[in-house]
Amino acid sequence: MSWAISGTPIRRHIEDLQSLLKFLNQEPIASNKRLWRLLTAFSFRSTFVSSYQRIMHRYAKKDVVQELALPSQIRLCYGIQFTEIERANYDEKWEQCLSECNINIANDDSEEAESLQSWLMRLRQTCCHPQIGSRNKESLGKTNLRTITEVLDVMVQQNNAQLDIKEKAHFATKLKRVVLSARIHKDITEVQVFKHLAVEAQRQAEVWNTKLQEQRSKRRAAQGGSNRYQADADTPANGEYIIDLESLDLAEDRVELNSLRKIRASADDAFTTAMLRHKDWQEHHHRTLFFTACFYHDLEMEVEEVELYKQAEQVRKQALALSEQKFDKLLEVVKSGMHKVKLGENYVIPDPIFTGGIAMNRHLDELKFVTDLLNRQLTVLSRWRQDLVDRLTQPLMQDGEEGEQYQYSIDLQHTLESYLHFYGRMVILRRDLLSGTEETVAKHVAHVQSQNEHAAMVMQRENRIRMFTRKPGKEKQQHPKEKEKEEEVDKRLEREMNELITPDLVSTMRSIRTNIKSVSNDPSLPQAEKQMAEIEDHRLKDEQNQQIKLLSELEKGITVFRTLTAARTVYYRQLQGISDSVQEIESFDPEKDMDACLEEETKLQAEIVRLVSRQRYLEHLAGNTTTTSHGGGAHSGDAGNVCLICRSQYNLGSMTECGHVFCEPCLYEWTKNHSKCPSCNSEISRKRLTRVTMSGVATEPKTDQAESSSSSSSSSSGSKTLSEVSGKEAEHHHGSIMRLVPEAIRRMIIQDGYGSKIDSIVRHIAFLVKEDPETKCLVFSQWTSLLKLVGDSLTMNHIGLVKLDGGSLKTAVRAFKENPDKHVFMLHAKSQSAGLTLLSATHIFICEPLVNPVLQAQAVSRVHRIGQTKEVNQNWRAVKGL
């Protein structure tokens, strides 16, 4: 007879119970799979329960607690306050939640319920740290942010980016409305509106150009000064290409070229942001001038029309100037490289010195075949290289009509891409012929044969089609030169390369050298032949080294060629974008479209006002007392923190939604009778006011008798939670950072910055370690990213910890129990809350409330179980005011 004792009979799934049945030999359920599936079905749940009641007896801790000598367990729930940055981030996500979800949910299966469930999870994660959870992390740019200061920087950048998008959309919508209005009315007074828009676009372009120059100066200063950038540093005396991107401002150019391709950099790249926005506003300025000229054309005012077209052309050249400058720099590199590296007679491989021989005859014939092939390939390679450079170094724009220039540029780009592709393949083939193996050459031969067979099959099919479509007497022989002109470039290049690879190609210079060296070491051969093999081997070694050096230079040249082609592509792409932006605005109902534009302008203007206010608020949180370029004006509380209402200085104030700060009592009284900001007249609400600290004065919670008694009661009974705090008490302590946390813990100095909840937990653990160096704590969370952040904060504060990150469980438990420097065990609340006994720990920190009470009980039971002799403290953190 078998029997078993288990604390966790079910770890993951109900199937775990079947293994117990097999151990206990409970047939036929243990081995009959069909019977087990029926038994575990929902309709047979009563049978399932009765079957296990017959063989199982369950004791819960609450059933036998009178018989156990367990120490007391104290549950302490501390209320903490968001920092201002966390509050701003939470409020933003709450507004997004309300806008995306329908709160009046009809049933739990609706799409709104699923969306709301997802948002509630995001909000719970936000209470722990702004970047917990995949969606929260994605909203902050998928960057690994740790401290709240880093989160704030990203929030400022993202808000600024949204503001710029809305401003450009507002400008484009207004311009569209003005164009449609001018098309309908054809009134000369519309010119004033066009001029106003042109001035605004020019002003924005100048603002961002100033910022771009500032960021460029900062970048160069950070890289060691502009004296590093020398224009002639790219062509050293030894004739090698230098692809040192620092030598020609190309490190900066590469960022700018990528940005011109609209490859957006990270949110904190101020240089790229300034460059992109400057270029966008230049294009808006060009577009406005172009449409103004079109309006003059409709009015038949030729002089003004010509003048505006000239101005638009000048702005277009300015917008393209950066791309053109980068192209010119790279062009000089290519031209100088061509002069330094010439594929001439000095790279032609001579024929073998000797002929004949008993063993050498075959190897010398193979060598003659390979060297002839390499020399013929060198001729083709030199011609391709010259053709490629001739096309690459052509001017960006040719003389002629604009449409012809566009078509020419497109054809040229296709030709360059074909040349670069086959030129690179030809260089790879040459390297394989010099230093490859016979197997590598065999692959090239097989590939060419396969292509030839496919081409022959296609040709046969085309010939059969011509036989049925050819008219008698009308057949015309085409001249070979005319046929070659019509042949596509890529087909011609591929044919020329394939003609070099014949079925007779079976060896490489490396394999021939190996065979010749074996002849020189063969004792059975005559001494004269061995000496002949030795001389040829030394000669081939020198030739091979010289050819390998040439290949290195050619490969470097390919990098330059591709960079120059990319610069040309960027120029043409930007030119095409500018051309597309000035296409005629189509409208089937101009009046209706104008009304839609006007409505859209109103919405965008309201959104711009909101974003400007939020930007001012975020910059205040960041300690920036100056306003953004969009906001204008001085900050309300900058002049010695003087309240605009009572004209007196203050340290504790309240901030409105629009980002203005006043002393707390004045603003509280103001909002009783007014609903608009005293400074900017924007709509405000008392519920949306935020308490702020001025002049670096720290806000400390008031410690009155009520709080002292509540803390004492909470500590003694272990049952008081945040929900038991009265509304009056919560209002009295509005603005405190850690309202219910004891003052001794609150005043513990640590390296903080990870958010209010993480800082509070780490501060508490640091206090316990300071009071008792042998303290052992468990930290539970259902999110791995939160555990990582808590671990980073503990490490930064020199508090030892243990994790279960793929290592041995026994090793981790032993280190936690025996190592006096390991004070914290980090555990996942879902996957690591069962199957462990950690009686050495006396403090449990649960980072966030767990929805499943079973998981909570399992987490606490790691410590509070049979064998525990010390009092167990269970610590929770909950954010107040949500």
N, C-alpha and C positions, 0 to 999 in steps of 0.2 A: 504494500500500500504506500502511495506517495502523497506527500503534502508539501505545501510551499507557503512562504511568507513574502509578501511584496508590498512595498510602499507606493509604487506607481505601476499597477498592472496594465494601465493603458498610457503609453507615452505619446504616441502620435495618432494612432488609428485604432478602431475597434478590432481590427485583425490581430492586434497584439494579444488579445485574449485567447486566440486559437492555439498559440504556442503553449499557453498554460494548460489547455485541454490535452494537448499531446503529451505534455510532461506527466499529467495526472492520469493518463490512459482512459480518458472519458470517451468511450466509443458509443455509438458510431459518429458522433458529432466531430470528433477530432480529425478523422481521416476522410469523411464523406464531404466533398466540396459542395455538391448540390444541396445537401441538407444544411450546410453552414450558410449558404447564400439565402435559403429560405428563412432560416432562423434569424438572420440579421436584417431581413426585410422589415419595413415599417409596419406592415399588416400583422406580423407575428411578434411584435415587441413584448406582448404579455407572456408568450411562451418563452421568449429569450430571458426575461426577468425571472420567471419561475424556475427555469433550468439552472441558472446560476445561483439562485437562492438555495438550491439543494446542495451545492458543493462549495459555496463561498460564504464566509462571514466577514462583514466589514465593520471595523471600528474607526470612528472618527475621533479626532483629538478632543472634541467637545464632549464625547460620550464617556471618556475615561479620564477627564481632566482632574476629577476628584482623587483618582488613584495615582496620579503622577505628581512628582515633586518638581514642577517647573517654576523657574523664577518669573517674576512679573514681566509683562510686555507693555511698553508705553508707546502710544502712537501720538506723535507730535506733528501737527500740520501748521507750517509757517506761511503766512501771507507775505508776498513780496510785491514790490511795485516795478512796473516796466521803467526802464530808462526812457528819456525823451525820444531817443532814436528808435528804440524798439516800439514805443507807442506809435510813432509816425508810420513805421513799417506795418504794424498790425492794423492800424486804422485804414491804410491804403488797401490791404487785402480784404478787410471787412467790407469796404465799399465795392470792391470787385465782386465779392460774394453776393451782396445784395443786388447788384446789377445783372448778374448771370443767373441767379436762382429765383424761382417763384416760391416765396415763403408760404403761400396758401396752397399747400400740397394736398391733392385729393386722396392719393393712396401711396403706399410705400413702394409700389412697383413702378411708379412714374419716372420719366427721365429727370424731372425736377428733383425728385427724392435722391436719385443717384448722384446728381450734380451737387446737391446740398451735402450729402454724406462725404463726398470728396473734399468739399470746401471745409467742412467741420474738421476733417483730419488735418488739412493744411493749417487751419487756425490753431489747432492743438500743437502742431509742430512749431508754429511760429512763436508760441508762448515759451518754448524752450530755447530756440535760437532762430534767427531769421533765415538760415540756410539749411534747416533740417527738412528732409524730404526732397524727392526729385523735382517736383513742380516748383517748390520754393527756390531750390537751387537754380533751376532753369530761369526763373524770373529775375534772378540776380546775375545772369550772364554765365552760369555754369563754371564760375571761377571758384577756387577753393578759398573762401573767405573765413577767417577765424574770429578776428576781433570785431567788436561793434563799430569801431572807427572805420575799418575797411568796408563794412556793410554800408555805412553812411556815405562814404566816398562814391560807391557804386550807385546808391540811390540818387545822389546829386547829379552824377553823370547821366543816368537814365532819364531823370526828369528834364535835364537840360536838352537831351536828345529829342525827347517827346515834344518839348517846347519848340525846338527848331523845326521839327516836322510839321507841327500845326501852323507855325508862322509861314512856312513855304506853301503849305496847302491853302492857307487863307489868301496869300498873295496871288497864287495861280488862279484861284476861284474868282477873285476880284478882277484880275486881268481878263479872264474869259468873259465875265459880265460886261466889262467895258468894251471889249472887241465886238460883242454881239450888239451892244447898244449903239456903237458907232456905225455898224453895218446897217442898222435899221434907220437911224435918224440922220446920219451923215451931217452932223452939226459940228461946226468948227470949235464950239465950246468943249467938245469931248477931248480936244487936244490937251487941255489943262489937266484932265484926269490922267491921260497917258504920261504927261510930264511928271506929275506927282508920283506915279508908280515908278517911273525911271529913276527919279531922285532917291526914292526909298530903296530900290534895288542897288543902286550905286553906293548908298550909305552903308547898307549891310555888307556889301562886298568889301568896302574899305575897312570896316570894323574887323571883319574876319581876316583880312590881309594883314592888319596890324597884329592880331593875335598869332597869325601864322609866323610872322617874322620873329615875334617874341619866343615862340616855341622852338623855332629853328636855332635861334641864338642859344637858348638853354640847352638844346640837344648837342650842339657843337661844343659848348663849354663843358658839358658833362663828359664828352668824348676826348677832352684834352686840348681843345682849342682848334681854331680853323687852320692853324699852320700845318696840320697833318695832311691837308688836302692839297696835293701838288698836281698840277695838270699834266706835267711831263713825266710823272713817275711810272707810267705804264709801259715804257719801252726801254728796258735795260740794254746794256751793250751786248749781252750774249744772244740777243735776238729772240728771247722767249716771250710768249704772251704772259702778261701778269693779270690774272683775274682777281686782283686784290680790290675788293669793293670799297675799301677805305681810301684808295689812292685818287679816286676821281669824284668824290662825293657820292659814290655809287651805293654805299650803305644807306645813305639817305634816299638816293634815287630808287633803290629797290623797294623801299617802303612806299614812296610816292607812286611808283609805277603800279604796284599792287593796289594801292588805294584808288588810282584812276581806273582800275578794272573793277572798282566797286567791291573789292575784297575788304570788308570792314575789319579793323583791328579791334583789340580789346577795349572795354569801356573806359579804361584809364589812360588811353593813348591820346593825350591832348594835341600832339602834333598832327596826327592823322585826322582827328576830328576837325581841327581848324582848317586844314588843307581841303578836305572834302566840302566843308560848308562854304569856304571862300569860292571854290570852283562852282558850286551849285548856284550861289548868288550871282556870279559872273554870267552864268547861262541865263538866269532870270533877267538880268539887265539886258543881255543881247536880245532875248526874246521880246522884251518890252519895246526896245528901240526898233526892232524889225517890224512889229505890228503897228507901231506909230508911223513908220515909213509907208506901210501898206495903206494906212488910213489916208495919208497925204496923197497917195496914188489914186485912191477913190475920189478924193476931192480935186484931182487934177492940178495939184500944186507941185510942179516938177522940181523946183529949186529946193524946197523943204524936203521933198522925197529923196533926192540925191544926197543931201546932207545927212539925213537920218540913216540912209543905207551905209554911208561912209563911217558914221559913228558905230553902227552895229558891226561892220567889218572890223573896226579897230578893237572893239570889245572881244570879238571872236578870236582875233589874233592874240590878245592878252590871255584869254582862257586856254589857248593851245600853246602858249609860249613855254610853259614848263615841260610839256611832252616833247616839244621841238628841241629844247636845250638838252634834255637827256639823250635824245637821239643823236644830236651833234657830238656829244662827248663820246658816246660809244662808237660813232663813225670814225673818229680820229684813232681810236684803239685798233679798229679793223684795218685801216689804211696803213698804219705804222707796222702792224704785224705782218701784212703782206710784203712789205719791203724787207723785213728782217728775216722771214722764213720763206725761201724760194725753193721750189721743187725743180731743181735743175740737174745738170750732169753729175754733180757731186754725190747725188743719192742713187745713181744708176749702179746696179750690182754687176761687176764684171764676170765674164765666163770663167769656168774652172781653169786653173793653171795647167793641169795635167790631163792626159787622155789615156785610155787603155787601162791595162792592169788585169790581173786574174780576178780579184774580188772587187776592185775599185771601179771597173768598167761600168757595171750596172748602177752603182751609186752616183758616179759622175754624170751619167745620162739623166738620172732623176734630178740631180742638182741643176743641170743645164735647163731642163724643162721648167723647174720651179723658178729659177732666176729670170728666165725669159718672161714667165707669167707675171712676176713681180714688177719687172721693168715696164711691160705693157700696161699693167694696172697703174703704175706711177704716172704714165702719160695721161691716162684717162682721169686719174685723180687730180692731176695738175690742171687739166682743162676744166673739169667740174668746179674746182676751187676758184679758178679765175672767173668763170661764168657766175658763180654764186656771189663773189665779191662785187662784180660789176653790177649785179642787180641790187645787192644790199646797199651799195653806196649811191644809188640814184637818189635824187632829191625827193622829199616827201610829197611835194605837189609839182606836177608838170604844167607847162603852159597849155592853155586851151580852156574850153568851156568847163563849168563846174561839174556837169554830169559826166563828161568824158574823164575828168580827173578821178571821180569816184569809181568808174568802171575800170580805169587803168590801175588804180590802187588795189581793187579786188583781184584782178588778174595777176598782178605782181605778187600779192600775198599767196595765192595758190601756187605759183611757180616757186616761190621761196620755200614753201612748206615741202614741196616735192624734192627740191634740191637738197634741203637739209636732211630729209629722211634717207635718201639714197646715198648721200655723201657720208652720213654716219654709218650706214651699213657697209659701205666700201672700206672705211677705216677699220671696222671690226673684222672684215674679211682679210685685210692685210695683216692684222695682228695674228689671226688664226694661221695664215700661211707662214708667218715667221716663227711663232712660238707655240702654235697649237699642236694637237695630236692628229694622228691619221683618222681617228674616229670623228673628230671635229670636221675635218675636210670632207669626209664621207657624207656627213649630214648636209653640208652645203651642196654637194653634187646631187644627192637624192632630192633635195628641195627644188633645184633647178630642173631636174628631169620631170618631176611631178608638174611643175608649171608648164613646161613645154608640151607634155602630153595633154594637159587641160586646154592649152591654147590651140593645139592641133585639132582637138575635138570640136572646139568652138568654131574654128575656121571651116571644118568640114560641114558643120550645120549651116553656116552662113552661105557656103558655096551651093548647097542643095537648094536653099531658099532663092538664090540668085538665078538658078537654072529655070525656075518657074516664073520669075518676074522679068527676065531679060527679053528685050525686044530684038528681033533679027535685024541686022544692019545698023543698029543704033549704038552698038557697043563702042566705047571710046577708051583708048589706052591712056592711062594717066602717067605723066612724067614722074620718075622716081623722086625728084627733088620736090615736086608739088605734093606728092604723097607724104614725104617726110615733114613738110611744113604743117600738114593737117594732123599729123600724129601728135597725140598728147605728150606733154613733157614727161610725166611719170612713166608712161609706157616706154618712151625712148630711153630714159635713164635705166630702167629695169632691164631692157634688152641689152644695153651696153655692158651692164654688170654681169648678166648671165652669160654673155659671149665669152667671158674670161674663165668661166667655170665649165670645164669639159669633163667627160667621163674618164679621160686619161689622168686626171688629177687624183693621185693617191697618196702623195707624200707632202711633208712640210719641211722647211729648213731645219727645224728642230729634230725631226725624226731622221733626216739625212745625216745630220751631224752625229747623232747617236750611232748610226750604222758605220759611219766613217771612223769614229773613235773605237768601235769594236774591232775594226780592221787593224788599226794601229796597235792594238793590244793582243792580236792573234799571233801566237808563237809559231804556228805552222806555216805562215806566209813568209815570202822572201823579205829580207831587210829593206830592199829598195822600195817595195810597195808599202811597207809599214811607214817608211819615212815620207813617202808621197801622201799617205793618209794623214800623217801628223801635220804636215805643212798645210794641207787643205783645211784641216780642223781649226788650226789657229787663224787662218784667213777668214773662215766662215764665222768664227767667234767675233772678230772685229766688225765684220759686215753686219752681223746680227745686232750687235750693241748699237751701232750707228743707226740702223733702221728702227730699233725700239725707241731711241731718243727722238727720232723724227715723228714717230707715232704719238708720243707724249705731247709734242708741240701741236700736232694736228688735232688731237682730242681737246686740248685747251682752246684751240681756235674754234672748235664746234661750240663750246660754251659761250664764247663771245658772239658767234654768229646767231645763236639762239636768243641771246639777250638783246641783240640789236633787232632781230625780227620781232621780238616781243615789244620792244619800244615802238617800232613802226606800227604794230597792230594796235597798241594803246592809242597812238595818235589818230589812226583812222577810225577807231571805235568812238573816240571822243568827238571827232569831227562829224561822224554819222549821227551821234546823239544830238549834237547841236542842230544839225540839219533837220532831224525828225521833230525837234521841239518847235520849229517855226512853220510846220505844216498848217494849212488852213483849217480853222475850227469849223467842223461841220455841225449844222443844226437844222432840223426839219421844222422846228417851231421856236424861233428865237425868243419870243415873248415868254413862253413857258420856261425855257431854259434859263432866261434871266431871273425869273422868280425863284427857280430852284437854286441858282447861284446865290441869290440874296439870302435865302433861308440858310444855305450852307455857311455863308459868311457869318451870320449871326451865331450859329452853333460853334463855329471855330473860334470866334472872338471870345465867347464865354469860356471855352476850354482854355484859350490862351491866358485869360485872366486868372483862371484857377491854377494853371501851371506856374504862372509868375508868382502867385502867392505862395504856392508850395515850395518853389525854388528859394524864395526869400526865407521861408521857415527852415528849410533844410540847411541853408547856408548859415543861418543863425545857430543852429545846433552844432554845426562844424566850427563854430567860433569865428566865422567870417563876418566882420561887421560892415563890409561893403556889399552893395547890391550887384546883381548881375547886369549885363549890358541890356537886358530886356526890361528890367524893372525900373531903373532910374531912381534918382532921389536918394537921400540919406536914410539910414535906419532910424526908427523911431526912438530907440533907447540908446543911441550911441553917445550922445552928448552928456557924458557923466551919468548915464542911467537916469535921466530926468523924465518923469511921467508927464505926458502932454496934457493930462487932465488936471492934475493938482499942482504941476510945475515943481515938484519936489523930487529929491533923489530917493532911490529905493534899491534894495538888494533882492527881495523876493517879488517876482512879478508873474503876470499871466500873459500868455501869447494867444492872439486870435488866429483864426483859420488863415487869414491873409498875411500872417507873419509879423504883425506889429505887437510890440510889448508895452505893457503899462503896469503900474503897481497894482498888486492884487486887490486891495480894498476898493480902489477907484473903479477898476474895470467891473468888479462885482456889482457895485452900485449903478454903474452906467448901463449894464445889461438889464437892469430891472425896468428901465424906461425907454431904452433904445435897442434897435435890432441891427444897427449898422456900426461899422468900425469908426472910431473918432478920427482916425488918420486918413483913410482912403475911401470911406463911405461904402465899403463892401458889406454884404450881408454876413452877420456873425450869429453864433448861437452860444449860450452859456454852457451847453453840454459839450461843446467842442473846444472850450478853452483849455490850455495846457499850462501847468505851473512850471516856471523856469527860474533858474538861479542866475543872478547877475554878479559880475565882479569876482567870480571864483569862490563865492561863499557857499559852503556846503549846507544842504538842508538836512537837518537831523530831526527825527520824529520826536514829538513831545512825549515824555514819559510821565504821564500822570498816574494817579492811583488806580484808575480803572484798568490801564494797560498792565500795571504791575500785578494786580490781582488776577487778571485773565491769564497772564503768563504763568503765574504760580499754580493756578488751577489746572492749566493745561499740562504742566509738568507733573503734577501729582496724580492726576486721574488718568492721563494719557488718552482721554476721549474727546477733548475739545478740538474742534476743527474750525476751519475758516468760516464755514456757513453759520457757526454759532455766534460769530461776532455781530453785534447789533448794527443796524444801519446808522445809528447815531455815532457809534464808536468809529465806524468806517469813515464817515464824513469828517469827524474830528481829526482824523489822521490822514486826511487827503494830501497826497504829495510825498509821504514818507517812502523811503526806499525799501526798508524791510520792517514793516510795522510790528509784527509779532516776534521777530527774531530778538533774542536777548542782546542787551547792549554790549556785553563782553565779546560776543561773537561778531556783532556788527562792527565793532571797532578794531577787529583783527586786520592787520595790514597784510595784503597779498598783492601779487602781480595780477591785476584784474583786466577787464576789457572784453570778456567773452560773453557778456550779457548778464542780466540781473540774476537769472536762475542759476546758471553755471557758476557765476562768481559767488553766489550765496552758498551753494553746496561746497565749493572748494574752500571758502572762508570758514565754514563750519568744520570741515575735516581738518583744516590747518589748526583751528583752535583745539580740537580734541587731541591731535598729535602733540601740540605744545603742552597741554595739561597732563597727558599720559602718553609717553613715548611708545608704549606697548599697545596702543589702541589699534584695533583691527575693524575695518569697515567694508561693507558691501555696497556697491552702486549698481542699481538696476535701471535699465531703460529698454524700451521695445524698438529703439532706433539705433542702428550701429553708428551712424554719423554723429549722433549726440554723444555716444560713449567715446568716440574718438576725440571730440572737442573737449569733453571733461578730462580725458586722459592727457591731452595736450596742456590743459591748464594745470593739472596736478604736476606734470613733469616740469613745467615752467616754474612752479613753486617748490620744486625739489621734494615732492612727496612720492615715495615709491609706490608702484602699483603693479598688478598682475592682470594679464588678459588671457583669454582662451582664443587665440588667433591661429588655429590650426596646429598648435603644439600639443604636447602630451598633457592630458588632464591631470594625471598623477603628479607630473613634474610641477605644474602650475599650483596645485593644491599644496604640495610639499613646500614650495617656495613661499606661499602665503603664510603657512603655519609656522615655519621654522626660521625664515629670514626676518630679523627684527626691523629691517629697513623697508619691508613691503607692508604698507599700512592699508592698502585699498585693493579690493578684488572687483574688477569690472565684469559684469555679467549681463547677457541679453535676457530680458524678462520673458521672452517667449521660448527660445530654444535652449536656454541654459539655466532655467529656474527649477529644474527637477533633477533628481539623481545625485545631488551633492550634499555633503555634511560638512559644515564650516562652523563648528562650535567655538572656534577661537574668536570669531567676530562678535561684537556686541552692538554695533550700530549699522542700521540698514538705511540707505538713502534711495528712495524711489523718485526718479527725476520727473516723471509725469504720471498722473492717475491712469491706472490700467482699467480698461473697460471690462475685461473679464475678471470677475472676483476670484476665480479659481487660480489664475496666474498670480494674483497678488498673494493669495494664501500660500501657494507653492514657494514664492520668493521669500516670504517671511519664514517659512518652515525650514529653510536652509540653516537657520540659526536657532530659532526658538523650537527646540525639539528635545527629545530625551537625551540627557547627557549635558545639557546646558546648565551651568551653575551661576551665571551672572545675569543681571538685568539686561534686557534687550530693548533698545530704543529704535523705533521705526520713525524715520523722518521723511516728511513730505514737503513739497514746495508747490504753492498754488499762486497764480497771479491774481491780484486784487483788481477790482474795478471793471471786470469784463462782463 
